[in-house]
Amino acid sequence: MGSESMLQEILWDTKIGWWKVDMARRVLLLSDYLCKTIGTEESEIGYDRFLQSVGEPFRASLKSLMSTDASLFSAEQIFSLCGPRGEVWFRWKVLRRETAADKGLVVSGYAQEISEREALPVDLCSIERMNTLLYRLNNISHTLLSFLHIGSIDEAINKVLTDVLKIFRGSRTYIAEFDWDNRRHICTYEVTDKGVESGRDRFDRLSMDETPWWVEQLEKRSPIALSCLDDLPSRARNEHDILAAQNIGSLFVLPMTFRDKLWGYAGIDVIGEHRDWQNEDYQWFASLVNIINICIELQRSKREAQIERDYLQNLYRYMPLGYVRFRMIYDKTGTPVDYKVLDSNYAAEKIIGKSQADYVGRLASELEIEDMPEYLKVFAKVLQVEQHVEKEVRLLASGRYVHVVMYSTTPEEVICLLSDMTEMYETHEALDRSEKLLRNIYDNIPVGIELYDRNGLLVDLNNKDLEIFGIRDKEDVLGVDFFKNPILDEEVWRRVRNREEFSFKAYYPFDRLNGYYVTSKQGRLEIYSSVCMLYDAQGRLSNFFLINIDNTEINRAHSRIAEFESSFSLVSRFGKVGYCRFDLVSKEGYGVPQWYYNLGEKEDTPLDQILGVYKHVNSSDRAEVLESIRQVKAGEIDSFSHDLRIDADGRQKWTRINVMRNPLNNDPSKIEMVCVNYDITELKETEKNLIEAKNKAEVSDRLKSAFLANMSHEIRTPLNAIVGFSNLIAETEDPDERREYVAIVQENNELLLKLISDILDLSKIEAGTLEFNDVEFDVNQMCQEIVRSLSLKVLDKPVELRFGDHLPECRLVGDKTRITQVLINFINNALKFTREGSVTLGYRCDDGMMLTFYVEDTGTGIPEQEQESVFERFVKLNSFVQGTGLGLAISKSIVEQMGGRIGLNSEPGKGSCFWFTHPYIRTRSVSAVASDAEMRQPGVSEGKMPVVLVAEDTDSNFLLVSLILKKGYEVLRAHNGAEAVRMCREFAPDVVLMDMKMPVMDGLEATRQIREAGSSVPIIAVTAYAYDSDRAKALDVGCDDYIAKPLTGDVLKKKLRKHLKR
């Protein structure tokens, strides 16, 4: 037997059934035992079906309890069920309360069948319960008596709460209200047991949003009965924490309503202990709460009734209508002979002009009211027709116009409502006067007005409109349709239909009217029109009207003025000419925008902040202007002119002002001036540039004259030595003397070449054709080559030339030739001024971005006042030292064009350090680039002289080369480029010296054809052209190297050894 079937048998044997109630759906789920008992086969039944099975004595009370949702299952219950077995008694017990998915309450428990004897209250406990019920019933009656006898509702409620606290042995009883607007709990009544802290402050600080479950239960009119805080569902976490913080062990709370609206709740708190709430507790507490609720409702109703009475009383007393009640007095025949004033309000007193004490309670005959017989007739009519009668009267006593509404509420009384119409009458009279005035203005105003109805039909127009459009009679045009006017475009019609208020211009050619209306006008008008809409009191469009202004003549004048202003504005803007007219006394006037700009001011700057201030004018110029103004005010002069320096927007400009007194203004109280100013900045700059150019040209002319004189001397000196010693070489037979003379010629030859090279470089710099060819090279190798090549110059001097600071490894992308040129220039200069000590070449890298090359010497040094001029052209600090004075100027230009800087540090007597910087452009790696010397070369057989093919058309040049190479080389000659190509193919020389300029075929074309033939023979270009572009052309066509004329033996042999690896 399974455990489930065994459990089923046990339940049947012990006569126990389980049940579950879904409070939201209002249905019960019953076990089979309970279903059999009430005779239903459906396990889920509704509340109504269940109540039909409940015993008759319990049905009504149980139905009432079930209407409060959870109250039925808040405690243990005993009642009977009726079914096939008759009336069966059960004890009902709650086991669990939980929240369903739809957030409704689900209560479950069990019901155990008991005998009828067990159900009857015959034991002492039942007797005690009966006694308690009787006591509570008696307490209810006393509560009702309290409300009847105690005048104060608050005192009665506090007494009831005290009784509740005593009977339930509670800790705190209270009544709280919901402040729905501010979402707060407000404690209105509270009674606490001795030693229990008041909870009123906590209530007043508590937000309804902090207790959502609590508010939701009460909104559903469900009581909250907690035997302990664990009875709270899980979603009431906030409520649990709030109650636990007050040490509340259990509580019982009932909702309180007023006119079916939840307004608050009443509750009992038990501090620090649990309490099982019984049905009797609910019944009794609910009865007391209902009584309190009824009393509070009565109190509120009474308060509202009083407010209503006070409102009506105030309405009657202070309403703007006068109220007077009369009672008719009749004679024996029933004819009205008098009337008595019974009552009146404050407004009637003001309208009548008398105090109420003067007429209330008195007869009309006593008051000597004028037209009393007339009033009697009217009152009699009101009593007869049983409907209100209206009348307009003027009260002589107060002089007011009054509209009277009379009606009757009883057969003998008449009530009069008085409306003071005095202001309305006066307003009507004022309106009538205003209407006449406006009509007069409307007819005679100097603008045309056309009034149209909402459909666009013309209903009125004034005299000026008739005049503008040449209309003879108003009746000739009334009724014309605005939306059919052929002059106006559809855009105007559309905007009017859209009820827009706007203005527009219309060119009105009368020849286009096409019979729209009859007019005596011809030609064309320029009309400016404004459209306005008129609405009635309900906001509905009633009319629209046009205001028409004939601007024909005005526009013509304005056009002429605008044309002049436009022309003047163009002249002012493009010519930077400003104009202003102002009064020196009041500092008022007008100026064009350019006048302000020329003075460094903004266009909107007030004149009184400019005249006499001139904050942007140079201080010395300002003083001159102010002195001129003083002289004008003193009558000493009538005009003045100044050139002013203006400081505006961080830059300086020049403005010339010409100011004169206006001869046309004869007002002695004014000093009206006319000022014309214009920007002469460009003129001043041109003047300055011309002066500077003149001075520079003069200086340059002097320098060039000195340069030419110096060049004449510098060039003649080596030439003299060359010519003289060349003659001596031819005359002497002594080998030692010949070598000495050759050395002297060689030295002067090099000096002459250096002079010519500097002059050529200078010419390239001046022409902007100095070229740079960047290659990758080893910096250390370059420096070592420079030191090695120039070491010969210091062999006979006590000076050491050395390689100083440098990086262990450094490759650079740059123009090696230009860098070498600058460094050699630095070293040559250092050697000229260093008699003993050392000259050091070195470089360093401080920031990883730039290389700093330097040449430091221990020479004479340079005075500080001369250091700034050493890099200028044609400057020589020592005229007794050979040189052009161009080397450092050329070096400066080269360094700056390579992206670097140049400078020097020097102290007289201690030496100088010349330096320059170069961008440190790194290569891939040192090992990845071949050395300059590692080039492809043809091999030379051991013991055989290398063959050199010289392509040269000039005999003297070939003779020079052949003499230089006669020892150690076999020399062949080609007279032009064509012969060179042929001989290169036939003799296969080891190297070719190729002159670039030859007849028949030049060297470039010859080189190109040799390379196209597949020959890899080294070709060295030889040319008198010294420009980098020529070198680049030679290398592009296939030359391996380059030599510039004139040739020297050392340079030529070095080139050959380089390409022959010898």
Stockholm file with secondary structure:
# STOCKHOLM 1.0

chainA/1-1062         MGSESMLQEILWDTKIGWWKVDMARRVLLLSDYLCKTIGTEESEIGYDRFLQSVGEPFRASLKSLMSTDASLFSAEQIFSLCGPRGEVWFRWKVLRRETAADKGLVVSGYAQEISEREALPVDLCSIERMNTLLYRLNNISHTLLSFLHIGSIDEAINKVLTDVLKIFRGSRTYIAEFDWDNRRHICTYEVTDKGVESGRDRFDRLSMDETPWWVEQLEKRSPIALSCLDDLPSRARNEHDILAAQNIGSLFVLPMTFRDKLWGYAGIDVIGEHRDWQNEDYQWFASLVNIINICIELQRSKREAQIERDYLQNLYRYMPLGYVRFRMIYDKTGTPVDYKVLDSNYAAEKIIGKSQADYVGRLASELEIEDMPEYLKVFAKVLQVEQHVEKEVRLLASGRYVHVVMYSTTPEEVICLLSDMTEMYETHEALDRSEKLLRNIYDNIPVGIELYDRNGLLVDLNNKDLEIFGIRDKEDVLGVDFFKNPILDEEVWRRVRNREEFSFKAYYPFDRLNGYYVTSKQGRLEIYSSVCMLYDAQGRLSNFFLINIDNTEINRAHSRIAEFESSFSLVSRFGKVGYCRFDLVSKEGYGVPQWYYNLGEKEDTPLDQILGVYKHVNSSDRAEVLESIRQVKAGEIDSFSHDLRIDADGRQKWTRINVMRNPLNNDPSKIEMVCVNYDITELKETEKNLIEAKNKAEVSDRLKSAFLANMSHEIRTPLNAIVGFSNLIAETEDPDERREYVAIVQENNELLLKLISDILDLSKIEAGTLEFNDVEFDVNQMCQEIVRSLSLKVLDKPVELRFGDHLPECRLVGDKTRITQVLINFINNALKFTREGSVTLGYRCDDGMMLTFYVEDTGTGIPEQEQESVFERFVKLNSFVQGTGLGLAISKSIVEQMGGRIGLNSEPGKGSCFWFTHPYIRTRSVSAVASDAEMRQPGVSEGKMPVVLVAEDTDSNFLLVSLILKKGYEVLRAHNGAEAVRMCREFAPDVVLMDMKMPVMDGLEATRQIREAGSSVPIIAVTAYAYDSDRAKALDVGCDDYIAKPLTGDVLKKKLRKHLKR
#=GR chainA/1-1062 SS CCHHHHHHHHHHHTTEEEEEEETTTTEEEECHHHHHHHTCSCSEEEHHHHHHHBCHHHHHHHHHHHTTGGGGGSSCEEEEEEETTEEEEEEEEEEEEEECTTSCEEEEEEEEEECHHHHSCCSHHHHHHHHHHHHHHHHHHHHHHHHHHCSCHHHHHHHHHHHHHHHTTCSEEEEEEEETTTTEEEEEEEEECTTCCCCHHHHHHCBGGGCHHHHHHHHTTCCEEESSGGGSCGGGHHHHHHHHHTTEEEEEEEEEEETTEEEEEEEEEEESSCCCCCHHHHHHHHHHHHHHHHHHHHHHHHHHHHHHHHHHHHHHHHCSSEEEEEEEEECTTSCEEEEEEEEECHHHHHHHTSCHHHHTTCBHHHHTCTTHHHHHHHHHHHHHHCSCEEEEEEETTTTEEEEEEEEEEETTEEEEEEEECHHHHHHHHHHHHHHHHHHHHHHHCSSEEEEEETTSBEEEECHHHHHHHTCSCGGGTTTCBGGGCTTSCHHHHHHHHTTCCEEEEEEEEGGGCTTSSCCSCCSEEEEEEEEEEEECTTSCEEEEEEEEEECHHHHHHHHHHHHHHHHHHHHHHHHTEEEEEEETTTCCEEECHHHHHHTTCCTTCCGGGTTTTCTTBCHHHHHHHHHHHHHHHTTSCSEEEEEEEEEETTEEEEEEEEEEECTTCCCTTCCEEEEEEEECHHHHHHHHHHHHHHHHHHHHHHHHHHHHHHHHHHHHHHHHHHHHHHHHHHHCCCHHHHHHHHHHHHHHHHHHHHHHHHHHHHHHHHHTCCCCCCEEEEHHHHHHHHHHHHGGGGTTSSEEEEECSCCSSCEEEECHHHHHHHHHHHHHHHHHSCSSEEEEEEEECSSSSEEEEEEEECSCCCCHHHHTTTTSTTCCSCTTSCSCSCHHHHHHHHHHHTTCCEEEEEETTTEEEEEEEEECCCCSCSTTSCCTTCCCCCCCCTTCCCEEEEECSCHHHHHHHHHHHTTTCEEEEESSHHHHHHHHHHHCCSEEEEESSCSSSCHHHHHHHHHHTTCCCCEEEEESCCCHHHHHHHHHHTCSEEEESSCCHHHHHHHHHHHHTC
#=GC SS_cons          CCHHHHHHHHHHHTTEEEEEEETTTTEEEECHHHHHHHTCSCSEEEHHHHHHHBCHHHHHHHHHHHTTGGGGGSSCEEEEEEETTEEEEEEEEEEEEEECTTSCEEEEEEEEEECHHHHSCCSHHHHHHHHHHHHHHHHHHHHHHHHHHCSCHHHHHHHHHHHHHHHTTCSEEEEEEEETTTTEEEEEEEEECTTCCCCHHHHHHCBGGGCHHHHHHHHTTCCEEESSGGGSCGGGHHHHHHHHHTTEEEEEEEEEEETTEEEEEEEEEEESSCCCCCHHHHHHHHHHHHHHHHHHHHHHHHHHHHHHHHHHHHHHHHCSSEEEEEEEEECTTSCEEEEEEEEECHHHHHHHTSCHHHHTTCBHHHHTCTTHHHHHHHHHHHHHHCSCEEEEEEETTTTEEEEEEEEEEETTEEEEEEEECHHHHHHHHHHHHHHHHHHHHHHHCSSEEEEEETTSBEEEECHHHHHHHTCSCGGGTTTCBGGGCTTSCHHHHHHHHTTCCEEEEEEEEGGGCTTSSCCSCCSEEEEEEEEEEEECTTSCEEEEEEEEEECHHHHHHHHHHHHHHHHHHHHHHHHTEEEEEEETTTCCEEECHHHHHHTTCCTTCCGGGTTTTCTTBCHHHHHHHHHHHHHHHTTSCSEEEEEEEEEETTEEEEEEEEEEECTTCCCTTCCEEEEEEEECHHHHHHHHHHHHHHHHHHHHHHHHHHHHHHHHHHHHHHHHHHHHHHHHHHHCCCHHHHHHHHHHHHHHHHHHHHHHHHHHHHHHHHHTCCCCCCEEEEHHHHHHHHHHHHGGGGTTSSEEEEECSCCSSCEEEECHHHHHHHHHHHHHHHHHSCSSEEEEEEEECSSSSEEEEEEEECSCCCCHHHHTTTTSTTCCSCTTSCSCSCHHHHHHHHHHHTTCCEEEEEETTTEEEEEEEEECCCCSCSTTSCCTTCCCCCCCCTTCCCEEEEECSCHHHHHHHHHHHTTTCEEEEESSHHHHHHHHHHHCCSEEEEESSCSSSCHHHHHHHHHHTTCCCCEEEEESCCCHHHHHHHHHHTCSEEEESSCCHHHHHHHHHHHHTC
//
